[in-house]
Amino acid sequence: MLEKTTHTEAEIAEIMQVIGRDARAAAAVLATASSDRKHAALTGAAESIRNSVQKILDANAIDMINGEEAGLSAPMLDRLNLTEDRILDMAAAVQAIASIPDPIGQTMAQWDRPNGLDISRVRTPLGVIGVVYESRPNVTADAGSLCLQAGNAVILRGGTDSFNSSRAIHDCMVKGLVSAGLPAEAIQLVPVTDRAAVGEMLKGLNGNVDVIVPRGGKGLVERVQSDARVPVFSHLEGLVHVYVDKSADLDMATNIIVDAKLRRVSICGAAETLLIDSADVNRLAKPLIEALIAKGCEIRGDESIQKLISNVQPATEDDWSTEYLDSIITVGLVDGISGAIEHINTWSSSHTDAVIAEDANVVERFFNEIDSAILMHNASTQFADGGEFGMGGEIGIATGKMHARGPVGVEQLTSFKYVVRGSGQIRG
């Protein structure tokens, strides 16, 4: 049985320094590893996951018992829970990442100068990536696979809630590495649950961590952004909006909104706010809200919505800025596309926002005047996922504007260098 561990701060610091040094050494090997070898490692890892379903389920059962005793909410328990189908989907995702073209060494651009110099911009690995995440054990496989395919070593610090599940999954990833002749230290999982380990990662482990990726709640992300001494790929909470315009097809809008909110309420792409065009409120509001209520969703509405629908809770100011991750949605009326843009630009976390409309001018304004990482038209926001984008998977949804934005897949986990070829040119 896998168990939680407790160490002194000095012991944790030493453990983390060793992990950092080992990761840097592994990164040097991965930087020149062949595409075939990385493919073999990931294929081996996927096969190991498929062969270890019961082992992973047993480990997850311990985490689920601990989570229930700790009072985790139903959505958080859903994030944590692994079923046989979810484990097999995890293995399929690892295999899909193995099939993504190897980005390392790709020429991104090439040009010649009048003086005869030939200049190329070529993809390179970032080096060592630290990933700090909560609850979701599948991130262990997703992040490990994506970093490996991009030629990076990775240090994974999973949440205490998913400690046992992550350990079991990590074992499978290591088996894949070893079977392909790659260093086991290419994918490392922090073996302690103490929060001090995160602090050591955020310090950079003596220069051995090149970038940190936080994946979790607002509190985790804010701590990482505040304390990190290395660059951070920010993933803020998903304050996801869906605006339904007066030109929307009602049946389409109903199907999309129910899916966007309720397919899985615990993911960052789940809708949290529904905005309805006041110009056609009589046609739109009641059917949309009643469809959500029929599926067990709690509605918190502004004054106009409360007057239209009887069993609606009053929306407070905090509701407009809350990522519920639960069967709750805030609903309000807005003055057409202009009102929707104003509301979204005021409250959005720049993650994902959607418009449901048949008017092309409305859609164009929505796309041009809202600056979120992902914008959608006539589609569920639950598609805000690297796997659904054809990236094989994602390490998170970056909401910042530097380096990576939106789903962070294999290509986003690379940097580049300039290669300049000459024939004796001098600048004198």
C-alpha positions as CSV (number, residue, x, y, z in Angstrom):
1,M,0.0,0.0,0.0
2,L,1.3,3.5,-0.9
3,E,1.3,5.9,2.0
4,K,1.7,9.6,2.6
5,T,5.1,10.7,3.9
6,T,6.4,13.3,6.3
7,H,10.0,14.6,6.3
8,T,11.9,17.5,7.9
9,E,12.5,20.6,5.9
10,A,16.2,19.8,5.6
11,E,15.4,16.3,4.3
12,I,12.9,17.7,1.8
13,A,15.5,20.3,0.6
14,E,18.0,17.6,0.0
15,I,15.5,15.3,-1.8
16,M,14.5,18.1,-4.1
17,Q,18.1,19.1,-4.9
18,V,18.9,15.6,-5.9
19,I,15.7,15.5,-8.1
20,G,16.7,18.8,-9.7
21,R,20.2,17.6,-10.5
22,D,18.9,14.3,-11.9
23,A,16.3,16.1,-14.0
24,R,19.0,18.3,-15.6
25,A,21.1,15.3,-16.4
26,A,18.1,13.6,-18.0
27,A,17.2,16.7,-20.0
28,A,20.7,16.6,-21.6
29,V,20.0,13.1,-22.8
30,L,16.4,13.9,-24.0
31,A,17.6,17.0,-26.0
32,T,19.3,14.6,-28.5
33,A,17.1,11.6,-28.1
34,S,15.7,10.3,-31.4
35,S,12.0,10.5,-32.3
36,D,11.9,6.7,-32.4
37,R,13.2,6.3,-28.9
38,K,10.7,8.8,-27.5
39,H,7.9,7.1,-29.4
40,A,9.0,3.8,-27.9
41,A,9.1,5.2,-24.4
42,L,5.6,6.6,-24.7
43,T,4.2,3.5,-26.4
44,G,5.7,1.4,-23.6
45,A,4.2,3.7,-21.0
46,A,0.8,3.4,-22.6
47,E,1.0,-0.4,-22.6
48,S,2.1,-0.4,-19.0
49,I,-0.9,1.7,-18.0
50,R,-3.2,-0.8,-19.8
51,N,-1.5,-3.7,-18.0
52,S,-1.8,-1.9,-14.6
53,V,-5.4,-1.0,-14.5
54,Q,-6.2,-2.9,-11.3
55,K,-3.0,-1.6,-9.6
56,I,-4.0,1.9,-10.4
57,L,-7.7,1.3,-9.3
58,D,-6.5,0.0,-6.0
59,A,-4.3,3.0,-5.4
60,N,-7.1,5.3,-6.4
61,A,-9.4,3.6,-4.0
62,I,-7.1,4.7,-1.1
63,D,-7.2,8.3,-2.4
64,M,-10.9,8.2,-2.7
65,I,-11.4,7.0,0.9
66,N,-8.9,9.6,2.1
67,G,-10.7,12.3,0.0
68,E,-14.2,11.4,1.4
69,E,-12.8,11.5,5.0
70,A,-11.2,14.9,4.3
71,G,-14.6,16.2,3.1
72,L,-13.8,16.8,-0.5
73,S,-16.7,18.1,-2.5
74,A,-18.5,15.9,-5.0
75,P,-16.9,17.7,-8.0
76,M,-13.4,17.4,-6.5
77,L,-14.0,13.7,-5.9
78,D,-15.1,13.4,-9.5
79,R,-11.8,14.9,-10.5
80,L,-9.9,12.4,-8.3
81,N,-11.9,9.3,-9.3
82,L,-10.5,6.9,-11.7
83,T,-12.5,4.2,-13.4
84,E,-11.3,1.5,-15.8
85,D,-12.6,3.6,-18.8
86,R,-10.8,6.7,-17.5
87,I,-7.6,4.7,-17.1
88,L,-7.8,3.3,-20.6
89,D,-8.6,6.8,-21.9
90,M,-5.4,7.9,-20.2
91,A,-3.4,5.2,-21.9
92,A,-4.9,6.2,-25.2
93,A,-3.9,9.8,-24.6
94,V,-0.3,8.8,-24.0
95,Q,-0.4,6.8,-27.2
96,A,-1.8,9.8,-29.1
97,I,0.9,12.0,-27.8
98,A,3.5,9.5,-29.0
99,S,2.0,9.9,-32.5
100,I,2.4,13.7,-32.6
101,P,5.3,14.7,-34.9
102,D,8.5,15.3,-32.9
103,P,8.9,19.1,-32.8
104,I,12.6,19.1,-31.8
105,G,14.8,20.1,-34.6
106,Q,12.0,21.4,-36.8
107,T,12.8,24.5,-38.8
108,M,10.2,27.1,-37.9
109,A,11.5,29.7,-40.4
110,Q,14.5,30.1,-42.7
111,W,15.8,33.1,-44.8
112,D,18.9,34.3,-46.5
113,R,20.5,37.7,-46.0
114,P,22.0,39.8,-48.8
115,N,25.5,39.1,-47.4
116,G,25.0,35.4,-48.0
117,L,24.2,34.4,-44.4
118,D,21.6,31.6,-44.1
119,I,19.5,32.0,-41.0
120,S,17.1,29.4,-39.5
121,R,14.9,29.4,-36.4
122,V,14.9,25.8,-35.0
123,R,12.8,24.3,-32.2
124,T,14.6,23.2,-29.1
125,P,13.4,21.8,-25.7
126,L,12.8,24.1,-22.8
127,G,14.9,21.9,-20.6
128,V,13.4,21.0,-17.2
129,I,9.8,21.7,-16.5
130,G,8.2,21.7,-13.0
131,V,4.5,20.9,-12.9
132,V,2.5,21.5,-9.7
133,Y,-1.0,20.1,-9.8
134,E,-4.0,19.2,-7.7
135,S,-6.4,16.3,-7.4
136,R,-6.3,15.0,-11.0
137,P,-4.1,12.0,-11.2
138,N,-4.3,11.8,-15.0
139,V,-2.1,14.9,-15.2
140,T,0.8,12.6,-14.2
141,A,0.5,10.8,-17.5
142,D,-0.5,13.8,-19.6
143,A,2.2,16.1,-18.4
144,G,4.9,13.4,-18.3
145,S,4.1,12.4,-21.9
146,L,3.9,15.9,-23.3
147,C,7.1,17.0,-21.7
148,L,8.9,13.9,-22.9
149,Q,7.7,14.3,-26.5
150,A,8.9,17.9,-26.5
151,G,12.4,16.7,-25.3
152,N,12.0,18.0,-21.7
153,A,12.7,16.4,-18.4
154,V,9.8,17.0,-16.0
155,I,9.4,17.1,-12.2
156,L,5.8,16.4,-11.2
157,R,4.4,17.4,-7.8
158,G,0.9,16.0,-7.7
159,G,-1.7,16.9,-5.1
160,T,-1.8,15.2,-1.7
161,D,-5.3,14.0,-2.5
162,S,-4.1,12.0,-5.5
163,F,-0.7,10.9,-4.1
164,N,-1.3,7.1,-4.3
165,S,-2.9,7.2,-7.8
166,S,-0.1,9.4,-9.2
167,R,2.5,7.1,-7.8
168,A,0.9,4.1,-9.5
169,I,0.6,6.0,-12.8
170,H,4.2,7.3,-12.5
171,D,5.5,3.8,-12.2
172,C,4.0,3.0,-15.6
173,M,5.7,6.1,-17.1
174,V,9.1,5.0,-15.7
175,K,8.7,1.5,-17.1
176,G,8.1,3.1,-20.6
177,L,11.3,5.2,-20.3
178,V,13.5,2.3,-19.1
179,S,12.1,-0.1,-21.8
180,A,13.3,2.5,-24.4
181,G,16.7,3.0,-22.9
182,L,15.9,6.5,-21.7
183,P,16.8,7.7,-18.1
184,A,14.1,7.0,-15.5
185,E,14.8,10.5,-14.1
186,A,13.3,12.0,-17.3
187,I,9.9,11.9,-15.5
188,Q,10.1,12.3,-11.8
189,L,7.3,12.4,-9.2
190,V,8.1,14.2,-6.0
191,P,7.9,11.4,-3.4
192,V,6.7,13.5,-0.5
193,T,3.4,15.2,0.3
194,D,4.9,18.1,2.3
195,R,4.1,21.5,1.0
196,A,7.7,22.5,1.5
197,A,8.6,20.5,-1.6
198,V,6.6,23.0,-3.7
199,G,8.5,25.8,-2.2
200,E,11.8,24.2,-3.2
201,M,10.6,23.8,-6.7
202,L,9.5,27.4,-6.9
203,K,13.0,28.5,-5.9
204,G,14.3,26.7,-9.0
205,L,16.4,24.0,-7.5
206,N,19.7,25.8,-8.0
207,G,18.9,26.7,-11.5
208,N,17.8,23.3,-12.5
209,V,14.1,24.2,-13.2
210,D,13.5,26.3,-16.4
211,V,9.8,26.9,-16.1
212,I,6.9,26.1,-13.7
213,V,3.4,25.1,-14.8
214,P,0.7,25.3,-12.1
215,R,-2.5,23.4,-12.7
216,G,-5.1,23.7,-10.0
217,G,-7.3,26.2,-8.1
218,K,-6.9,29.9,-7.8
219,G,-5.0,29.6,-4.5
220,L,-2.3,27.3,-6.0
221,V,-1.8,29.5,-9.0
222,E,-1.6,32.7,-7.0
223,R,1.0,31.1,-4.7
224,V,3.1,29.9,-7.7
225,Q,2.9,33.3,-9.4
226,S,3.9,35.1,-6.1
227,D,6.7,32.8,-5.0
228,A,8.3,31.4,-8.2
229,R,11.8,32.5,-9.0
230,V,11.5,31.0,-12.5
231,P,9.1,31.7,-15.4
232,V,5.5,30.5,-14.9
233,F,3.0,29.4,-17.5
234,S,-0.1,30.8,-15.8
235,H,-3.3,28.8,-15.7
236,L,-5.9,30.9,-13.9
237,E,-9.4,29.7,-13.0
238,G,-11.9,29.2,-15.8
239,L,-14.5,32.0,-15.5
240,V,-16.1,30.8,-18.7
241,H,-19.0,32.8,-20.3
242,V,-21.5,31.8,-22.9
243,Y,-23.4,34.6,-24.6
244,V,-26.7,33.7,-26.4
245,D,-27.6,36.4,-29.0
246,K,-31.0,37.2,-30.2
247,S,-30.0,35.6,-33.6
248,A,-29.3,32.2,-31.9
249,D,-31.0,29.0,-32.8
250,L,-32.8,28.1,-29.6
251,D,-32.5,24.3,-29.9
252,M,-28.8,24.6,-30.6
253,A,-28.3,27.0,-27.8
254,T,-30.1,24.7,-25.3
255,N,-28.0,21.7,-26.2
256,I,-24.7,23.7,-26.1
257,I,-25.4,25.3,-22.7
258,V,-26.5,22.1,-21.0
259,D,-23.4,20.4,-22.2
260,A,-21.1,23.4,-21.5
261,K,-22.3,23.6,-17.9
262,L,-23.1,20.0,-17.0
263,R,-21.2,17.4,-19.0
264,R,-18.4,17.6,-16.4
265,V,-18.8,20.5,-13.9
266,S,-15.3,20.0,-12.5
267,I,-13.2,20.9,-15.5
268,C,-11.9,24.4,-16.2
269,G,-13.8,24.6,-19.5
270,A,-17.2,24.3,-17.8
271,A,-19.4,27.3,-18.3
272,E,-19.9,29.4,-15.1
273,T,-21.9,32.4,-16.5
274,L,-24.7,32.5,-19.0
275,L,-25.5,35.9,-20.7
276,I,-28.8,36.3,-22.6
277,D,-29.6,39.0,-25.1
278,S,-32.4,41.1,-23.5
279,A,-33.7,41.9,-27.0
280,D,-35.2,38.4,-27.2
281,V,-35.5,37.4,-23.6
282,N,-39.1,36.1,-23.9
283,R,-38.0,33.5,-26.5
284,L,-34.6,32.6,-25.0
285,A,-34.5,32.9,-21.2
286,K,-37.2,30.5,-19.9
287,P,-36.3,27.5,-22.1
288,L,-32.6,27.8,-21.5
289,I,-32.9,28.1,-17.7
290,E,-35.5,25.4,-17.4
291,A,-33.3,23.0,-19.4
292,L,-30.5,23.6,-16.9
293,I,-32.8,23.2,-13.9
294,A,-34.2,20.0,-15.3
295,K,-30.7,18.6,-15.2
296,G,-30.2,19.6,-11.6
297,C,-28.4,22.9,-12.1
298,E,-28.8,25.7,-9.5
299,I,-29.5,29.1,-11.1
300,R,-28.3,32.3,-9.6
301,G,-29.7,35.2,-11.5
302,D,-29.7,39.0,-11.7
303,E,-32.9,40.9,-10.9
304,S,-34.3,40.5,-14.4
305,I,-33.9,36.8,-14.4
306,Q,-35.4,36.5,-10.9
307,K,-38.5,38.2,-12.2
308,L,-38.8,35.8,-15.1
309,I,-38.1,32.5,-13.3
310,S,-39.5,31.7,-9.8
311,N,-36.9,29.3,-8.4
312,V,-33.8,31.4,-9.0
313,Q,-31.3,32.4,-6.3
314,P,-30.2,36.1,-6.3
315,A,-26.8,36.6,-7.8
316,T,-24.3,38.4,-5.6
317,E,-21.4,40.4,-7.0
318,D,-19.1,37.5,-6.0
319,D,-21.1,35.1,-8.2
320,W,-19.9,36.9,-11.4
321,S,-16.3,36.1,-10.4
322,T,-16.7,32.6,-9.1
323,E,-15.5,29.4,-10.7
324,Y,-18.1,27.1,-9.2
325,L,-16.8,23.7,-10.5
326,D,-20.2,22.5,-9.5
327,S,-23.8,22.4,-10.8
328,I,-24.3,26.1,-10.4
329,I,-24.4,28.8,-13.0
330,T,-24.9,32.6,-12.9
331,V,-27.4,34.0,-15.4
332,G,-27.9,37.6,-16.5
333,L,-29.4,39.7,-19.2
334,V,-27.2,42.0,-21.4
335,D,-27.9,44.6,-24.0
336,G,-26.9,42.7,-27.1
337,I,-23.4,42.0,-28.2
338,S,-22.1,45.3,-26.8
339,G,-23.4,44.4,-23.4
340,A,-22.0,40.9,-23.6
341,I,-18.5,42.2,-24.6
342,E,-18.6,44.8,-21.7
343,H,-19.6,42.1,-19.2
344,I,-17.1,39.5,-20.3
345,N,-14.2,42.0,-20.5
346,T,-15.0,43.0,-17.0
347,W,-15.3,39.6,-15.4
348,S,-13.6,37.0,-17.6
349,S,-10.4,35.3,-16.5
350,S,-9.3,35.2,-20.2
351,H,-9.7,31.4,-20.3
352,T,-12.6,30.5,-22.6
353,D,-15.7,32.4,-23.7
354,A,-18.3,31.5,-26.3
355,V,-21.0,33.1,-28.4
356,I,-24.1,31.4,-29.8
357,A,-25.4,33.4,-32.7
358,E,-26.3,33.1,-36.4
359,D,-25.5,36.8,-37.1
360,A,-22.1,36.9,-38.7
361,N,-21.5,40.5,-37.5
362,V,-22.2,39.6,-33.9
363,V,-19.7,36.7,-34.2
364,E,-17.1,38.9,-35.8
365,R,-17.4,41.5,-33.0
366,F,-17.2,38.8,-30.3
367,F,-14.0,37.4,-31.8
368,N,-12.4,40.8,-32.4
369,E,-13.3,42.6,-29.1
370,I,-12.8,39.8,-26.5
371,D,-9.2,38.8,-25.8
372,S,-9.5,35.4,-24.1
373,A,-7.1,32.6,-24.8
374,I,-10.0,30.5,-26.4
375,L,-13.0,32.0,-28.2
376,M,-15.8,29.7,-29.5
377,H,-18.8,30.1,-31.8
378,N,-21.8,27.7,-31.7
379,A,-19.9,25.1,-29.7
380,S,-19.7,23.8,-26.2
381,T,-16.9,25.3,-24.0
382,Q,-16.1,21.8,-22.9
383,F,-14.1,21.5,-26.1
384,A,-11.5,23.8,-24.5
385,D,-9.1,21.0,-24.2
386,G,-5.7,20.2,-25.9
387,G,-6.9,16.7,-26.8
388,E,-10.0,18.1,-28.5
389,F,-7.7,20.6,-30.4
390,G,-5.8,17.7,-31.9
391,M,-2.8,18.2,-29.6
392,G,-3.0,14.8,-28.1
393,G,-3.3,16.3,-24.7
394,E,-2.4,19.4,-22.7
395,I,-0.4,20.4,-19.6
396,G,-3.0,23.1,-18.9
397,I,-4.7,26.1,-20.4
398,A,-2.4,29.1,-20.3
399,T,-4.2,32.4,-19.8
400,G,-1.2,34.7,-20.0
401,K,0.2,36.2,-23.1
402,M,3.9,35.4,-22.9
403,H,5.3,32.3,-24.8
404,A,2.3,30.0,-24.4
405,R,-1.4,30.7,-24.6
406,G,-4.4,28.5,-24.6
407,P,-3.9,24.7,-24.5
408,V,-0.2,24.0,-23.7
409,G,0.7,21.0,-25.9
410,V,3.9,19.6,-27.3
411,E,4.9,22.6,-29.4
412,Q,4.2,25.1,-26.6
413,L,6.7,23.2,-24.4
414,T,9.5,24.1,-26.8
415,S,11.7,27.1,-27.3
416,F,13.9,27.9,-30.3
417,K,17.5,28.9,-31.3
418,Y,18.8,30.6,-34.3
419,V,21.3,28.7,-36.5
420,V,23.4,30.9,-38.8
421,R,25.4,29.4,-41.6
422,G,28.0,31.4,-43.4
423,S,30.9,31.1,-45.9
424,G,33.5,33.3,-44.3
425,Q,31.5,36.6,-43.8
426,I,32.9,39.2,-41.4
427,R,31.2,42.4,-40.3
428,G,34.3,44.6,-40.4
